[in-house]
């Protein structure tokens, strides 16, 4: 029987501190720079040059933070520019908090645009220094590595019911997807997204590159719930499909990992 996990609300707002928007953005940027410097050191200077060019044009806000970033602190123009870009993307002046530590209501749209667009801007610097397909593959490999580094056996769930119970409150908080599911049996769960703000806000960019950034990681992060969980998927809203057709398989019970038919997803509503 179909059940709802979350519903999309265009007016959704979340209680957030601006600092808690800035920190994950800059942490992700620092992780990227470390990875590039380690994996492709010959291209690192070119990427830094490109980023300097991007960030020197960003509007400046009267906001500063203390940081101990290993790489970003070596490039103050990039650190300052990236901080200001986060503030610009989240529409800082619209909210005008007394401080970045004040908890305020922020539109989900602004938050999602900030997290996705900020990452796209620095990650897409790869497209300027290497062939497009290589850049996409680099992003996918990095996504796998990050997902694997976050694996915590103590937090594994043992069933799809437990997975839904844990994830549902966060989906309901963001109200940024129309999402339904149906557990077919112990080994298979259909999971259908018919509206997704995360995909909508990326439509103006290189969609294949955005898929590598925003959607590809689903395959590996699923294993962070339980290493026996595997997803299959043939459609995504980001790539122009009508819906995202996830199927969760518990490989302990579902050995063939056959993706359900289009009819199965249509019947889900």
For each residue, the residues with C-beta under 8 A, 3 or more apart:
1: 182
2: 180 181 182 268 269
3: 164 180 181 182
4: 7 179 180
5: 164 167 168 171 172 177 179 180 181
6: 168 171 172 174 175 176 177 178 179
7: 4 175 178
8: 175 176 177 178 195 196 197
9: 12 108 175 176
10: 109
11: 107
12: 9 107 108 109 174 175 176
13: 105 106 107 108
14: 105 106 108 111 173 174
15: 103 104 105 106
16: 20 21 103 104 105 106 111
17: 20 21 100 101 102 103 104
18: 21 22 87 90 92 95 97 100 101 102 104
19: 22 23 65 100 101
20: 16 17 23 24
21: 16 17 18 24 25 86 90 106 111 114 115
22: 18 19 25 26 65 83 86 87 100
23: 19 20 26 27
24: 20 21 27 28 115
25: 21 22 28 29 82 86 114 115 118 119
26: 22 23 29 30 67 69 72 79 82 83 86
27: 23 24 30 31
28: 24 25 31 32 118 119
29: 25 26 32 33 72 82 118 122
30: 26 27 33 34 69 70 71 72
31: 27 28 34 35 146
32: 28 29 35 36 122 123 142
33: 29 30 36 37 44 47 71 72
34: 30 31 37 38 70 71
35: 31 32 38 39 142 145
36: 32 33 39 40 41 43 44 47 126
37: 33 34 41 44 71
38: 34 35 41
39: 35 36 138
40: 36 43 44 130 138
41: 36 37 38 44
42:
43: 36 40 46 47 129 130
44: 33 36 37 40 41 47 48
45: 48 49
46: 43 49 50 128 129
47: 33 36 43 44 50 51 125 126 128 129
48: 44 45 51 52 75 78
49: 45 46 52 53
50: 46 47 53 54 125 128 129
51: 47 48 54 55 75 78 81 122 125
52: 48 49 55 56 75 77 78
53: 49 50 56 57
54: 50 51 57 58 81 121 125
55: 51 52 58 77 78 80 81 82 84 85
56: 52 53 77 81
57: 53 54
58: 54 55 81 84 85 88
59: 84 88
60: 80 84
61: 84 87 88 92 93
62:
63: 83 84 87 92 100
64: 83
65: 19 22 83 100
66:
67: 26 72 73 79
68: 73
69: 26 30 72 73 79
70: 30 34 73 74
71: 30 33 34 37 74 75
72: 26 29 30 33 67 69 75 78 79 82
73: 67 68 69 70 76 79
74: 70 71
75: 48 51 52 71 72 78 79
76: 73 79 80
77: 52 55 56 80 81
78: 48 51 52 55 72 75 81 82
79: 26 67 69 72 73 75 76 82 83
80: 55 60 76 77 83 84
81: 51 54 55 56 58 77 78 84 85
82: 25 26 29 55 72 78 79 85 86 118 122
83: 22 26 63 64 65 79 80 86 87
84: 55 58 59 60 61 63 80 81 87 88
85: 55 58 81 82 88 89 118 121
86: 21 22 25 26 82 83 89 90 114 118
87: 18 22 61 63 83 84 90 92
88: 58 59 61 84 85 91 92
89: 85 86 110 113 114 117 118
90: 18 21 86 87 95 106 110 111 113 114
91: 88 94 95 110
92: 18 61 63 87 88 95 96
93: 61 96
94: 91 110
95: 18 90 91 92 104 106
96: 92 93
97: 18 100 102 104
98: 102
99: 102
100: 17 18 19 22 63 65 97
101: 17 18 19
102: 17 18 97 98 99
103: 15 16 17
104: 15 16 17 18 95 97
105: 13 14 15 16
106: 13 14 15 16 21 90 95 110 111
107: 11 12 13 110 111
108: 9 12 13 14 111 112 174 175 176 197
109: 10 12 112 113 197 201
110: 89 90 91 94 106 107 113 114
111: 14 16 21 90 106 107 108 114 115
112: 108 109 115 116 174 176 197 198 201
113: 89 90 109 110 116 117 201
114: 21 25 86 89 90 110 111 117 118
115: 21 24 25 111 112 118 119
116: 112 113 119 120 198 201 202 210 213 214
117: 89 113 114 120 121 201
118: 25 28 29 82 85 86 89 114 115 121 122
119: 25 28 115 116 122 123 213
120: 116 117 123 124 202 205 209 210 213
121: 54 85 117 118 124 125
122: 29 32 51 82 118 119 125
123: 32 119 120 126 139 209 213
124: 120 121 127 128 135 205 206 209
125: 47 50 51 54 121 122 128 129
126: 36 47 123 129 130 135 138 139
127: 124 130 132 135 206 209
128: 46 47 50 124 125
129: 43 46 47 50 125 126
130: 40 43 126 127 134 135 138
131: 134 135
132: 127 135 136 206 209
133: 136 137
134: 130 131 137 138
135: 124 126 127 130 131 132 138 139 209
136: 132 133 139 140 208 209 212
137: 133 134 140 141
138: 39 40 126 130 134 135 141 142
139: 123 126 135 136 142 143 209 212 213 216
140: 136 137 143 144 212 216
141: 137 138 144 145
142: 32 35 138 139 145 146
143: 139 140 146 147 212 213 216 217 220
144: 140 141 147 148 217 220
145: 35 141 142 148 149
146: 31 142 143 149 150 217
147: 143 144 150 151 217 220 221 223 224
148: 144 145 151 220
149: 145 146
150: 146 147 221 224
151: 147 148 223 224 227
152: 155 156 224
153: 156
154:
155: 152 224
156: 152 153 225 226 227
157: 162 163 166 225 226
158: 162 226
159: 162 163 186 250
160: 163 164 183 189 248 250
161: 164 165 183
162: 157 158 159 165 166
163: 157 159 160 166 167 225 226 229 248
164: 3 5 160 161 167 168 181
165: 161 162 168
166: 157 162 163 169
167: 5 163 164 170 171
168: 5 6 164 165 171 172
169: 166 172 173
170: 167 173 174
171: 5 6 167 168 174 177 179
172: 5 6 168 169 175
173: 14 169 170
174: 6 12 14 108 112 170 171 177
175: 6 7 8 9 12 108 172
176: 6 8 9 12 108 112 196 197 198
177: 5 6 8 171 174 193 195 196 197 198
178: 6 7 8 193 194 195 196
179: 4 5 6 171 191 192 193 194
180: 2 3 4 5 191 192 194 268 269
181: 2 3 5 164 189 190 191 192
182: 1 2 3 189 190 268
183: 160 161 186 188 189
184: 187 188 189 190 260
185: 188 253
186: 159 183 250 253
187: 184 249 250 252 253 254
188: 183 184 185 247 248 249 250 254 260
189: 160 181 182 183 184 247 248
190: 181 182 184 245 246 247 260 264 265 268
191: 179 180 181 231 246 247 248
192: 179 180 181 243 244 245 246 265 268 269
193: 177 178 179 196 237 243 244 246
194: 178 179 180 237 242 243
195: 8 177 178 200 237
196: 8 176 177 178 193 199 200 237 238 244
197: 8 108 109 112 176 177 200 201
198: 112 116 176 177 201 202 214 238
199: 196 202 203 214 215 236 237 238 244
200: 195 196 197 203 237
201: 109 112 113 116 117 197 198
202: 116 120 198 199 205 207 210 214 238
203: 199 200 207 238
204:
205: 120 124 202 209 210
206: 124 127 132 209 210
207: 202 203 210 211 238 239 240
208: 136 211 212 239
209: 120 123 124 127 132 135 136 139 205 206 212 213
210: 116 120 202 205 206 207 213 214 215 238
211: 207 208 214 215 216 236 238 239
212: 136 139 140 143 208 209 215 216
213: 116 119 120 123 139 143 209 210 216
214: 116 198 199 202 210 211 217 238
215: 199 210 211 212 218 236 238
216: 139 140 143 211 212 213 219
217: 143 144 146 147 214 220 221
218: 215 221 222 231 233 246
219: 216 222 231
220: 143 144 147 148 217 223 224
221: 147 150 217 218 224 225
222: 218 219 225 229 230 231 248
223: 147 151 220 226 227 229 230
224: 147 150 151 152 155 220 221
225: 156 157 163 221 222 229
226: 156 157 158 163 223 229 250
227: 151 156 223
228: 250 251 252
229: 163 222 223 225 226 248 249 250 251
230: 222 223 248 249 251 257
231: 191 218 219 222 246 247 248 249
232: 246 247 249 257 259
233: 218 236 244 245 246 247 259
234: 245 259
235: 239 241 242 243 244 245
236: 199 211 215 233 239 241 244
237: 193 194 195 196 199 200 240 241 242 243 244
238: 196 198 199 202 203 207 210 211 214 215
239: 207 208 211 235 236
240: 207 237
241: 235 236 237 244 245
242: 194 235 237
243: 192 193 194 235 237 265
244: 192 193 196 199 233 235 236 237 241
245: 190 192 233 234 235 241 259 260 262 265
246: 190 191 192 193 218 231 232 233
247: 188 189 190 191 231 232 233 259 260
248: 160 163 188 189 191 222 229 230 231
249: 187 188 229 230 231 232 254 257
250: 159 160 186 187 188 226 228 229 253 254
251: 228 229 230 254 255 257
252: 187 228
253: 185 186 187 250
254: 187 188 249 250 251 257
255: 251
256:
257: 230 232 249 251 254
258:
259: 232 233 234 245 247
260: 184 188 190 245 247 264 265
261: 264 265
262: 245 265 266
263: 266 267
264: 190 260 261 267 268
265: 190 192 243 245 260 261 262 268
266: 262 263
267: 263 264
268: 2 180 182 190 192 264 265
269: 2 180 192
